[in-house]
Amino acid sequence: MSIFMNMSDSIAAIPDKTLTYCFEVSPTGFDANQSETIPAHTASAASLYNRLIEFGRGGTKLEPGLAESWDISKDGKVYTFHLRRGVQFHSTPWFKPTREFNAEDVLFTFERMRNPNMPFRKAYPTEFTDFHSAGLDKIISKIEALNPYTVRFVLHKALAPFWLNLAAPTSSILSAEYAAKLLKEGHPSEISWKPIGTGPFIFQEYIKDATIRFKGNPEYWKPNDVQLSRLIFDITPDAAVRMQKLRANECQVVTSPRLTDIPAFERDPNFQVLNQPGFNVSFLAYNTTHKPLDDVRIRRALDMAIDKQAIIDQVYEGRAQIAIAPMSPLQWSYDKTLKDTPRDLKQAKALLEQAGYPNGFEIALWTPPQRSYNPNPQLMAAMIQSDWKKIGIKTKIVTYEWAEYIKRANHGEHDALILGIVSSIPEPDLWLGGRAFGTTTRNDYSFSRWSSVLFDDLIDRATQTLDIAERTRLYTQAQKIFKQEQPVTPIAYATDDAVVNKRVTGFKINPLGPTVFSGVGLK
């Protein structure tokens, strides 16, 4: 007897419901290991894949995923995962799995990211930015399958955030059998464009810049989480158009609503407006390898000139709070004692003069398309441009479409850029050690390209102890150094908003960013 259920028999268990989600951007692929942004995580990790450990839907509490249980050695260097049995990979027109998920898939997933010489990686060379940003390529000594359902990770040294990183979207588990098929056929890049996972939805097709279609997974190991037979992402970059489609019932969920439209939807009995404090920060990063941004006095002058309250009022319609620290106030170890330098244009000009630029200079300010943490980056850039003009700085605003923007930013082509971060795990090291606020010593893709021996030492010590109180003390010190060096200006902590048709059931805002449709249905 086949181990696979007949799809025509099992599909009846899924309600015959179609939900359409108004999605902001076109995907850059569906390989969750490569994904770097919240939209990319939504289209791949949250919909198609699972991880060894998962965050509970709508929260930050860890729960078993593809691993039913795990053990951690006393020295924090050995993690042993006991894998779930009976999990099926997706069956599609381009791949029919012949076995269940097992340890081979875990080994393939992580070896591909950490070992540039493994065959699949050599055939399809690509970057795994988040994996490297977390330091996982350096910290893992070996990964071994003790048997088909037990996997052991051995670390070179203790790393407190290690197991949380295994719950991050980029740690999603891919199929080794599918990868072997693609490698044999000479089409390894199809792992990104014809994805195979174990998640609640199965990829059907992507129509460029228009639509992504999924169908409910009839063999999902958590069958109650699949309440939709069809899930459609309607790619609609314009926020105003997304709201029009929502009102016309062309889509039923919008997670980056136009803020000026929210009051009207709050009054409409056909819709539900959800909001909660965001696990995010919007920021302005200075490329410290570009003169004169290598001078801390210049960075302080630019920071001091920005009217953050005006940005909160106009860009965010008041639905945000001024950001001071390089992490969300919701994150444990957030330093409540930090204060911004008061806005002072006269003092800013004095700093420019001290640094040898009494007449200012020219700078390119990069701005992205709309993001969940930034409803109007173009307006934000224009306001900063106006503020800097008051101290003699000439600003050229530069923009690219999203994939190109993040690619160029990773390689440090900008002078200054507007960006943000939504933490995919509730871990201080992601904020202080990652691309947004970390140094080049710890992160090759640091947006500010700054370096600090003292800062790095604090972060390293914090990651090597499991004592929360000691970690908090070290991260608090690091935040003070960050504030003194000013490689980045934190601007806003945005509120997370979503507007959904009242027919939608089970929808929750995910504080960790990706929009999750497992457990979501329609009346």
C-alpha positions, -999 to +999 in steps of 0.1 A: +000+000+000+013+035-009+024+057+021+007+086+003-029+094+006-049+098-026-052+136-031-087+134-045-099+116-014-081+138+011-088+172-004-124+169+007-112+175+043-102+210+033-130+236+031-136+247-005-126+283+003-104+308-016-088+336+001-070+364-017-043+385+000-032+418-014+006+415-014+030+444-017+059+432-038+069+407-064+088+377-051+126+373-056+122+335-054+106+309-031+137+294-015+132+303+022+169+297+029+178+327+006+149+350+017+160+382+034+128+402+038+094+400+055+075+397+021+099+370+010+094+351+043+056+354+038+057+340+003+081+312+011+088+302+047+054+310+062+034+293+035+055+265+020+079+253+046+084+242+082+114+245+106+127+221+133+113+245+159+084+269+153+070+300+169+034+297+179+010+314+156+007+351+165+033+349+193+070+344+202+067+312+222+087+283+208+069+250+201+079+217+183+080+218+145+096+191+124+115+182+156+091+168+182+117+173+210+153+183+215+181+181+241+208+207+248+240+197+265+250+215+297+279+233+280+255+246+253+275+232+225+255+201+215+219+202+203+201+169+195+168+170+177+143+141+176+124+144+143+087+140+136+077+109+117+051+107+090+057+142+075+052+143+037+068+167+012+046+183-013+035+163-043+033+185-075+034+180-113+072+185-112+080+163-082+066+132-066+084+123-033+091+087-027+098+090+010+089+109+041+108+138+056+139+126+076+174+135+088+188+136+053+167+167+046+180+185+076+216+177+067+210+189+031+194+222+042+221+233+066+251+218+047+240+237+016+241+270+036+273+265+055+295+245+030+302+263-004+319+231-017+289+208-014+277+196-049+244+214-049+258+247-037+286+245-064+260+239-091+238+267-079+260+292-061+240+318-041+242+338-009+226+329+024+228+364+039+208+358+071+224+325+079+259+342+077+246+373+095+237+350+125+272+335+124+258+300+119+284+292+092+312+298+117+297+284+149+286+250+136+314+224+139+295+195+124+260+182+117+254+145+119+225+121+115+225+096+144+197+077+127+170+087+101+150+106+128+178+120+150+201+149+141+229+163+162+244+198+158+278+203+174+290+239+179+326+252+182+315+272+213+283+280+231+260+304+212+230+315+233+208+325+202+215+293+183+183+274+188+162+305+182+179+309+149+167+274+140+131+288+142+139+317+119+124+316+084+158+311+067+161+278+086+132+262+068+138+226+058+140+217+021+138+183+004+171+166-002+154+142-026+141+170-047+175+188-047+191+156-060+166+153-088+172+189-098+210+184-097+208+153-119+186+171-144+209+201-145+183+226-132+193+234-095+179+269-096+144+256-099+146+249-061+138+286-058+111+289-085+094+255-083+095+251-045+088+219-025+083+220+012+063+204+040+042+234+049+004+241+049+003+253+013+015+239-020+030+262-046+011+261-079+023+290-101+037+325-102+026+350-128+053+376-129+044+408-111+007+397-109-002+366-089+011+338-068-012+308-064-011+282-037-034+253-028-041+238+006-019+209+015-042+178+020-014+159+037-002+185+061+009+171+094-013+197+112-045+192+092-066+216+113-043+244+102-054+241+066-087+259+063-083+271+027-083+251-005-068+280-024-047+309-014-039+337-038-014+365-034-025+395-056+006+415-061-004+452-057+024+476-048+002+507-046-013+510-011-043+530-023-052+503-048-048+476-022-074+493-001-097+497-031-095+460-038-102+452-002-133+472-002-144+456-035-138+421-020-111+414-046-089+406-017-099+398+019-066+407+038-043+437+037-014+438+061+002+471+050-028+494+049-026+530+039-028+547+073-051+575+061-077+548+052-078+531+085-104+553+103-129+546+075-124+509+077-128+510+115-163+525+110-172+499+084-191+469+099-178+446+071-142+449+082-120+443+112-090+465+119-062+448+139-033+465+154-006+460+180+029+474+189+054+464+163+085+443+168+103+466+144+124+498+139+127+520+109+162+536+106+186+557+086+220+540+081+252+560+073+279+542+052+309+550+074+333+539+046+322+569+025+337+603+034+327+624+053+304+599+070+335+582+085+336+612+110+313+607+140+308+645+142+292+644+107+269+615+117+259+633+149+252+665+130+230+647+105+212+629+133+207+661+153+190+678+123+163+653+118+128+662+131+117+627+142+084+639+157+074+655+124+081+622+107+059+603+132+031+628+127+032+630+089+046+597+076+030+575+103-001+595+110+008+593+146+007+555+146+043+550+157+067+562+185+100+578+182+128+553+180+159+558+202+176+525+207+187+500+180+159+475+189+122+474+196+110+483+232+093+449+231+127+432+230+142+421+264+174+439+271+161+472+255+179+501+272+152+524+286+177+549+298+189+559+263+180+595+252+183+612+218+204+643+215+179+672+214+173+686+179+196+716+175+203+730+140+228+755+154+248+728+171+246+706+140+261+734+119+289+738+146+297+701+143+299+703+105+323+733+109+345+714+134+347+685+110+359+708+082+326+712+063+313+747+072+295+749+039+281+714+041+285+687+014+264+666-010+250+632-001+229+605-018+200+593+004+185+560-008+148+553-001+130+519-007+094+512-018+068+511+009+075+486+037+055+473+066+075+493+090+075+524+068+042+534+051+058+562+030+096+561+026+095+587-001+079+613+022+103+604+049+132+609+026+118+643+014+114+654+051+150+644+059+162+661+028+144+693+039+159+690+075+194+685+061+191+715+038+187+737+069+223+728+079+237+732+044+236+696+032+225+690-004+207+657-007+200+636-038+172+611-033+178+577-050+154+548-053+154+513-069+128+485-071+131+464-040+152+434-051+178+458-067+177+481-036+185+454-011+212+438-034+230+471-038+226+480-001+241+446+009+272+456-011+275+491+004+269+512-027+249+539-007+259+570+012+229+568+035+198+547+032+164+544+047+155+509+058+141+490+087+140+456+105+113+434+118+129+409+141+122+373+128+132+360+163+129+376+197+166+378+202+189+409+209+217+395+188+196+397+157+193+435+162+228+442+175+247+416+155+229+417+122+231+439+091+210+467+105+231+477+135+260+453+137+297+459+127+316+447+097+336+424+120+305+404+128+286+410+096+300+413+060+267+429+050+265+456+076+245+485+062+266+511+080+300+494+075+311+506+110+335+488+133+340+489+171+362+466+191+344+474+223+310+469+208+320+435+193+335+423+225+303+430+244+282+412+217+305+382+216+304+379+254+266+382+254+262+354+229+285+330+249+266+330+281+231+316+288+225+339+318+198+363+308+207+389+334+244+390+323+233+390+287+210+420+294+238+439+311+262+434+282+236+443+256+227+475+275+264+485+274+265+478+237+235+500+230+253+529+248+284+525+226+261+523+195+244+556+205+278+573+210+291+562+176+259+570+158+264+547+127+226+546+124+198+570+133+168+550+146+137+568+135+104+550+144+088+520+160+058+514+139+025+499+149+015+467+131-018+471+113-040+448+093-074+452+078-094+420+071-128+412+058-150+400+087-156+368+069-120+359+076-115+336+106-084+329+127-062+356+113-036+370+137-009+396+132+025+379+135+048+400+157+078+384+140+069+398+106+057+372+080+020+370+073+008+335+083-022+318+067-021+285+086-052+283+107-069+311+087-103+304+070-134+320+056-169+320+069 
